[in-house]
Amino acid sequence: MSSRRRRVSPGLASYVGLVRFYEEVEEQLKLNPYLILLLSVATPILAIAFMKLFPPPI
């Protein structure tokens, strides 16, 4: 094997622009993990509270 590095040509996705699009979309959405935990705990609590406060008509 030679000590030269093999040139890696950009793939088809980079020619089409899909790689750049994916990188731009990925950078836009950043949420704090604590916010996700808070929402996952608060949602069922709020749902139960609304069911107790406003019971469905029977």
For each residue, the residues with C-beta under 8 A, 3 or more apart:
1:
2:
3:
4:
5:
6:
7:
8:
9:
10: 14 15
11: 14 15 19
12: 15 16
13: 16 18 19
14: 10 11 17 18 19 20
15: 10 11 12
16: 12 13
17: 14 20 21
18: 13 14 21 22
19: 11 13 14 22 23
20: 14 17 23 24
21: 17 18 24 25
22: 18 19 25 26
23: 19 20 26 27
24: 20 21 27 28
25: 21 22 28 29
26: 22 23 29
27: 23 24 30
28: 24 25
29: 25 26
30: 27
31: 35 36
32: 35 36
33: 36 37
34: 37 38
35: 31 32 38 39
36: 31 32 33 39 40
37: 33 34 40 41
38: 34 35 41 42
39: 35 36 42 43
40: 36 37 43
41: 37 38 44 45
42: 38 39 45 46
43: 39 40 46 47
44: 41 47 48
45: 41 42 48 49
46: 42 43 49 50
47: 43 44 50 51
48: 44 45 51 52
49: 45 46 52 53
50: 46 47 53 54
51: 47 48 54 55 56
52: 48 49 55
53: 49 50
54: 50 51
55: 51 52 58
56: 51
57:
58: 55
